[in-house]
Amino acid sequence: MIKRTLYFGNPAYLRRQDSQLKVIQPDPRKELASIPIEDIGVMVLDHPQVTLSQALLSELIASNVAVLSCNDKHHPVGLFLPLAGNSLQTERFRVQIAASEPLKKQLWAQTVAAKVENQAKLLERLGKDAKRLFALLPQIKSGDSDNVEARAARVYWQILLGEDNFVRERFGYAPNSQLNYAYAILRAAVARALVSSGLLPTFGIFHRNKYNAYCLADDIMEPYRPFCDDVVLPMYYKGEFCTDKLNSLQKAKLLNVLTADVEIGGKKSPLLVAISRTTSSLYECFSGDRRKIIYPDFYESRSLKSIS
């Protein structure tokens, strides 16, 4: 079953009743919706007057719902996840922490290759020339020692937005803000799936920043970033981003990335489900039951529109 992504951008009181999320409008007070908590995957709180009961928050966390809190600029800044998301968590932690450096370098090379290939395929979907990116794929070595990921990123963004002198950065003009929002949603979904698979989001296979509590999530989300780009860039090309601020309609479109169809393991799957397959396969790599992480590809039967 596809888990739902809920967005709250207006004042609301959220409470639990009979394993249902009750959405109450505060003034005038009335019930707006009743949603089974087991159906929820990600929940975004984007208004200072959204209030949650402790009973609801406890059950959301127990159900492995990723709850995101946004700041006054409407960007996700906080994430609630369960401390125990898998019945074999302690054993899986040990297996993850014991992973050898050569194994982690191999897994990172696979991750970079999947990201660059998806970037190249997105260029093709958008009617762009992807030859330079495909040419970089054979150059990826264990641990990406030649930093192909960064080289590919420069080529990728230059082809996509070079005419606009775009610089991909945390703070900057559109579509930076929109990309950051989509990536934050994706990061939360990946962290949720890692916890569900009994893995620590903190210990990465490549990222090692001691101030980052989600190093592994930042690793595993890399091949998924182009799926966010696939939502953001057509909106940008159509002139939908007049400012760096996102309106409710734009946020709704960006949140839909989690339900986008992808191909993973030769089968069509919603992106949120694919992420869980990826994190499950990652554990199997740590445990020695498989040698390669399962990453998604673009679902090719979808109607493509060339944008040039």
Wavefront OBJ file of the C-alpha trace (Angstrom):
o trace
v 0.000 0.000 0.000
v 1.222 3.494 -0.882
v 1.710 5.590 2.234
v 0.174 9.063 2.179
v 2.025 12.364 2.444
v 0.074 14.960 4.440
v 0.707 18.711 4.396
v -0.677 21.145 6.996
v -0.283 24.799 6.017
v -3.224 26.279 7.945
v -4.130 26.453 11.648
v -5.298 23.066 12.843
v -5.562 20.904 15.930
v -4.397 17.344 15.276
v -5.335 14.561 17.668
v -5.635 10.773 17.843
v -8.852 8.849 18.202
v -9.216 5.094 17.585
v -5.932 4.978 15.580
v -7.219 7.791 13.362
v -5.660 11.201 12.825
v -8.426 13.706 13.474
v -7.953 17.092 11.817
v -9.860 19.785 13.680
v -10.368 23.320 12.417
v -9.922 25.597 15.470
v -12.252 28.474 14.617
v -15.064 27.701 14.079
v -14.296 24.326 15.611
v -15.190 21.422 13.352
v -13.685 18.169 12.163
v -12.200 18.429 8.673
v -10.835 14.922 8.160
v -10.236 11.532 9.752
v -7.260 9.585 8.380
v -6.000 6.119 9.412
v -2.570 6.613 10.972
v -1.345 3.363 9.401
v -1.878 4.944 5.963
v 0.500 7.863 6.611
v 4.161 7.873 5.574
v 5.227 11.513 5.772
v 3.585 14.480 7.501
v 4.658 18.113 6.978
v 3.757 20.733 9.610
v 4.035 24.160 7.991
v 2.122 26.623 10.174
v 2.901 28.029 13.641
v -0.685 27.351 14.749
v -0.665 23.613 14.078
v -1.045 21.801 17.409
v -0.491 18.065 17.991
v -1.542 16.008 20.972
v 1.156 13.901 22.638
v -1.002 10.800 22.106
v -1.036 11.469 18.363
v 2.705 12.173 18.146
v 3.449 8.962 20.057
v 1.367 6.837 17.698
v 2.755 8.561 14.593
v 6.291 7.722 15.725
v 5.286 4.164 16.641
v 3.869 3.809 13.117
v 7.177 5.032 11.625
v 5.673 8.224 10.213
v 8.284 10.842 9.325
v 7.013 14.086 10.882
v 8.629 17.245 9.499
v 8.461 20.645 11.173
v 8.964 23.779 9.053
v 10.424 27.153 10.023
v 9.014 30.645 9.397
v 10.402 30.472 5.835
v 8.342 27.311 5.258
v 11.345 25.013 4.870
v 11.635 21.698 6.769
v 14.058 22.086 9.696
v 13.108 19.277 12.088
v 12.361 15.571 11.761
v 10.747 13.134 14.213
v 11.650 9.439 13.797
v 11.228 6.403 16.085
v 14.144 5.289 18.252
v 13.298 1.677 17.444
v 12.005 1.031 13.950
v 12.834 -2.656 13.503
v 12.455 -5.717 15.738
v 16.066 -6.779 15.009
v 17.479 -3.281 15.364
v 20.391 -4.023 17.728
v 21.637 -6.893 15.561
v 21.333 -4.789 12.418
v 23.176 -1.892 14.035
v 26.078 -4.247 14.760
v 26.150 -5.503 11.168
v 26.046 -1.945 9.809
v 28.794 -0.643 12.096
v 30.998 -3.673 11.317
v 30.879 -3.035 7.546
v 34.395 -2.871 6.104
v 35.842 0.165 4.367
v 36.260 -1.704 1.040
v 32.574 -2.658 1.152
v 31.499 0.912 1.891
v 33.682 2.188 -0.966
v 32.058 -0.292 -3.350
v 28.591 0.745 -2.185
v 29.438 4.413 -2.633
v 30.682 3.751 -6.184
v 27.375 2.008 -6.945
v 25.502 4.960 -5.471
v 27.412 7.519 -7.548
v 26.919 5.456 -10.702
v 23.159 5.236 -10.076
v 22.964 8.991 -9.465
v 24.935 9.962 -12.574
v 22.960 7.536 -14.743
v 19.662 8.963 -13.482
v 20.934 12.499 -14.082
v 21.827 11.525 -17.645
v 18.439 9.916 -18.223
v 16.671 12.992 -16.891
v 18.612 15.139 -19.369
v 17.341 12.883 -22.135
v 13.766 13.134 -20.830
v 14.066 16.914 -21.001
v 15.441 16.847 -24.545
v 19.021 17.638 -23.529
v 22.297 16.062 -24.667
v 23.452 13.552 -22.041
v 26.557 12.170 -23.792
v 29.002 13.892 -21.437
v 27.378 12.338 -18.385
v 27.180 8.849 -19.864
v 30.878 9.170 -20.723
v 31.691 9.682 -17.044
v 30.089 6.417 -15.881
v 33.041 4.131 -16.809
v 35.360 6.447 -14.859
v 33.742 5.730 -11.473
v 36.112 3.767 -9.252
v 35.808 2.262 -5.778
v 34.983 5.036 -3.335
v 34.682 7.430 -6.309
v 38.350 8.315 -5.783
v 38.346 10.573 -8.855
v 35.320 12.532 -7.588
v 33.182 11.795 -10.635
v 30.079 12.779 -8.659
v 31.193 16.420 -8.401
v 32.372 16.517 -12.006
v 29.053 15.099 -13.178
v 27.142 17.653 -11.088
v 28.945 20.552 -12.787
v 28.134 19.157 -16.226
v 24.551 18.341 -15.256
v 23.619 21.786 -13.937
v 25.471 23.562 -16.736
v 23.431 21.669 -19.331
v 20.159 22.168 -17.478
v 20.468 25.821 -16.441
v 23.750 27.145 -17.829
v 21.982 29.745 -19.965
v 20.592 31.276 -16.754
v 24.029 31.351 -15.059
v 22.535 29.132 -12.370
v 24.667 28.091 -9.389
v 23.413 25.181 -7.300
v 23.711 26.229 -3.665
v 21.887 26.099 -0.369
v 20.900 29.759 -0.514
v 20.318 31.347 -3.892
v 17.806 32.351 -6.510
v 15.209 30.021 -8.064
v 15.054 27.136 -8.423
v 17.460 26.630 -5.476
v 14.773 27.136 -2.846
v 12.379 24.805 -4.633
v 15.045 22.113 -5.057
v 15.985 22.423 -1.382
v 12.363 21.888 -0.360
v 11.988 18.773 -2.514
v 15.311 17.378 -1.298
v 14.300 17.939 2.340
v 11.132 15.900 1.807
v 13.162 13.194 0.085
v 15.749 13.147 2.882
v 13.031 12.610 5.482
v 11.540 9.754 3.475
v 14.948 8.084 3.142
v 15.679 8.484 6.874
v 12.287 6.942 7.649
v 13.020 3.942 5.412
v 16.479 3.444 6.929
v 15.016 3.318 10.436
v 12.338 0.891 9.243
v 15.097 -1.331 7.825
v 16.852 -1.317 11.198
v 19.721 0.923 10.124
v 21.248 3.987 11.757
v 20.801 7.062 9.544
v 23.825 8.601 11.303
v 26.614 6.289 10.048
v 27.160 6.882 6.353
v 29.016 4.931 3.704
v 30.591 8.163 2.405
v 29.328 11.237 4.272
v 31.065 11.593 7.626
v 30.324 15.070 8.943
v 30.352 14.804 12.744
v 27.640 17.472 12.977
v 25.283 15.597 10.621
v 22.846 13.126 12.183
v 21.694 11.850 8.776
v 24.901 10.942 6.934
v 23.553 7.621 5.624
v 20.309 9.265 4.496
v 22.382 11.818 2.591
v 24.287 8.973 0.928
v 21.294 6.897 -0.084
v 19.168 9.795 -1.329
v 21.727 10.773 -4.002
v 20.338 8.600 -6.854
v 16.843 9.818 -5.944
v 17.645 13.511 -6.360
v 16.984 13.500 -10.135
v 13.386 12.464 -9.420
v 13.000 15.689 -7.424
v 14.652 17.594 -10.274
v 12.138 15.990 -12.644
v 9.353 17.723 -10.705
v 11.069 21.073 -10.075
v 12.690 21.821 -13.437
v 9.583 21.642 -15.664
v 7.883 24.044 -13.249
v 10.892 26.366 -13.488
v 10.993 26.189 -17.289
v 7.307 27.123 -17.385
v 7.956 30.251 -15.307
v 6.064 29.076 -12.220
v 8.706 30.399 -9.798
v 8.395 34.175 -9.756
v 10.045 34.380 -6.328
v 11.952 32.059 -4.005
v 8.801 31.579 -1.921
v 6.615 28.548 -2.508
v 2.827 28.765 -2.613
v 0.500 25.959 -1.541
v -0.030 24.647 -5.081
v 3.720 24.462 -5.721
v 4.315 22.640 -2.435
v 1.607 20.138 -3.322
v 3.347 19.427 -6.631
v 6.706 18.964 -4.914
v 5.251 16.635 -2.290
v 3.913 14.459 -5.107
v 7.469 13.341 -5.861
v 7.041 10.614 -3.220
v 4.227 9.038 -5.257
v 5.975 9.336 -8.636
v 6.270 6.088 -10.577
v 9.793 4.699 -10.867
v 11.244 1.434 -12.094
v 13.160 -0.595 -9.535
v 14.235 -4.200 -9.865
v 12.470 -4.332 -13.230
v 9.094 -3.379 -11.754
v 7.001 -0.221 -11.589
v 6.777 1.196 -8.081
v 5.890 4.449 -6.277
v 9.051 6.268 -5.218
v 8.258 5.974 -1.493
v 8.002 2.193 -1.825
v 11.186 2.106 -3.919
v 13.095 3.860 -1.140
v 12.170 1.055 1.248
v 13.412 -1.519 -1.259
v 16.686 0.387 -1.528
v 17.265 0.522 2.233
v 16.334 -3.146 2.608
v 18.862 -4.081 -0.082
v 21.473 -1.916 1.643
v 21.141 -3.966 4.823
v 21.507 -7.143 2.762
v 24.750 -5.716 1.375
v 25.984 -5.044 4.915
v 25.038 -8.584 5.988
v 26.714 -10.191 2.964
v 23.480 -11.530 1.425
v 23.842 -9.422 -1.713
v 26.536 -7.402 -3.452
v 24.627 -4.514 -4.974
v 22.178 -1.907 -3.701
v 18.895 -1.761 -5.604
v 18.350 1.761 -6.921
v 15.507 3.120 -9.078
v 15.405 4.165 -12.704
v 13.006 6.430 -14.550
v 9.784 4.701 -15.533
v 9.983 4.876 -19.315
v 6.362 4.107 -20.272
v 5.335 7.489 -18.940
v 4.453 10.095 -21.571
v 7.542 12.236 -22.095
v 7.547 15.863 -23.189
v 10.729 17.330 -24.555
v 11.619 20.724 -23.127
v 14.374 22.661 -24.822
l 1 2 3 4 5 6 7 8 9 10 11 12 13 14 15 16 17 18 19 20 21 22 23 24 25 26 27 28 29 30 31 32 33 34 35 36 37 38 39 40 41 42 43 44 45 46 47 48 49 50 51 52 53 54 55 56 57 58 59 60 61 62 63 64 65 66 67 68 69 70 71 72 73 74 75 76 77 78 79 80 81 82 83 84 85 86 87 88 89 90 91 92 93 94 95 96 97 98 99 100 101 102 103 104 105 106 107 108 109 110 111 112 113 114 115 116 117 118 119 120 121 122 123 124 125 126 127 128 129 130 131 132 133 134 135 136 137 138 139 140 141 142 143 144 145 146 147 148 149 150 151 152 153 154 155 156 157 158 159 160 161 162 163 164 165 166 167 168 169 170 171 172 173 174 175 176 177 178 179 180 181 182 183 184 185 186 187 188 189 190 191 192 193 194 195 196 197 198 199 200 201 202 203 204 205 206 207 208 209 210 211 212 213 214 215 216 217 218 219 220 221 222 223 224 225 226 227 228 229 230 231 232 233 234 235 236 237 238 239 240 241 242 243 244 245 246 247 248 249 250 251 252 253 254 255 256 257 258 259 260 261 262 263 264 265 266 267 268 269 270 271 272 273 274 275 276 277 278 279 280 281 282 283 284 285 286 287 288 289 290 291 292 293 294 295 296 297 298 299 300 301 302 303 304 305 306 307 308
